[in-house]
Amino acid sequence: MKYKRSPMEPYRIKMIEPISQTTRREREKILREVGYNVFAIPAEKVTIDLLTDSGTGAMSQDQWAALMKGDESYAGARSYYRFEASVKKIFGYRHVIPTHQGRAAERILFEALLKKGDYVPNNIHFDTTMANVLVRHGHPVNLVINEAYDPKLEIPFKGNMDPSKLERLLRQKKGRVPLVLITITNNSGGGQPVSMANLREISRICHRYQIPFFFDACRFAENAFFIKEREPGYNQKSILEIAQEMFSLADGALVSAKKDGLANIGGFITLNDEALAEKLKHLLIISEGFPTYGGLAGRDLEVIARGLEEVLDLAYLEHRINQVRYLANLLEEAGIPIFKPIGGHAVYLLADEFLPHIPRDQYPGWALTIALYRESGIRAVEVGGVMFAKKISQKGKLVFPRLEMVRLAIPRRVYTASHLEYVAEAIINLYKQRNKIRGLKIIKAREPLRHFTASFKPL
Ligand SMILES: Cc1ncc(COP(=O)(O)O)c(C=O)c1O
């Protein structure tokens, strides 16, 4: 869907944060110093930061006010009960366990459920989800529909899981699949939504095989917006009603509140199973904290409680999704290769098409993030070979992921249309000089999640 008009922000700005400007020469020096890894660049040296939409959003006046009401009691704080009520209203599960962020929820759930050699299906695992399966010696399996890997194919629900692939896995690995996950929206596959029909089908299969079905639900409101917009029968339903219906199909959810919780920190696990909840709470106490705060301050719980209410606002969601579309359309009109259709929280550049002269083992996506920062001070993230390549043989032969992309993630309520126009202009200029961009070699890396700390040398 096109969105050509600059979308009007459904808010006005009450507090400002200066943006730093740097020269090309300064940025070149910074890149050398940080080993050509954008994660190591001090944020003050970034002009527009599209590294992630996680925890980078702006809070509303009501969230700032809620912060002052934080009850910092160790146990049974008032803020926990507000948080619990807000989560229960949307998700509807019996137990709500706070964690300091999404990956802590993943770690605790997998510690409770996974045995060595188990298989964990997902549409596509996010990098931390995959890493948390791997560190428990499990096998993360991506079962998204085949169409998800065609970056030009425009279908409404490209995040769907393939039910026949799931059934096959459950038959072949009987007794070795402790849960099924589905990520909404599918971050590692272009921010694509999953349809209600697909969720229903996956739920039916999980229940038939008696396997717990969990959501990785950090962008649940964006997913619900796409269902409202695209799926027959949902146009007249509210975002809350759609979210409630989605969650009624599963047994629980893992949530990073740093996305659609509209908070800068936080996460939670919410589920129905009493015995499992007890186990999770025990694990939580060991590393995160008492079950009514889970590593968060009372004020953080207040902020999330309020954020979960605000994210359901249709005016907010319409602007959010259309802002992403606006940037995508500016790029597309200039012939920049992007992943289609446009996802919920980010525009994904097709790095291998942008830089066809750079082979996969010289990391075109990574090279593009470096060139983008060097030329314009914009920070983006590679979602490609550095993040997801796997070593398969003793000789170190690498298998590359099917998609080589650069994600321009849009923080919530932070940038205006003119910031996005600056980004589009910078990328269009870079595209004109793309032949000058060179690949890179990895000189130091530590698995898993090597992209966060690896160092590189330009070729
Ligand atoms: C789909 C998905 N799952 C899990 C996480 C992990 O959440 P957190 O960064 O809060 O640990 C993220 C973070 O970006 C995500 O996008």
The ligand as an ORCA input file, in Angstrom:
! r2SCAN-3c Opt
* xyz 0 1
  C      10.975    -10.464     17.715
  C      11.838    -10.159     18.895
  N      11.898    -11.032     19.894
  C      12.657    -10.805     20.990
  C      13.393     -9.643     21.115
  C      14.259     -9.453     22.340
  O      13.805     -8.432     23.145
  P      14.793     -7.573     24.066
  O      15.648     -6.757     23.158
  O      13.883     -6.769     24.924
  O      15.619     -8.520     24.862
  C      13.349     -8.699     20.087
  C      14.152     -7.459     20.192
  O      14.351     -6.725     19.260
  C      12.547     -8.961     18.944
  O      12.472     -8.106     17.920
*
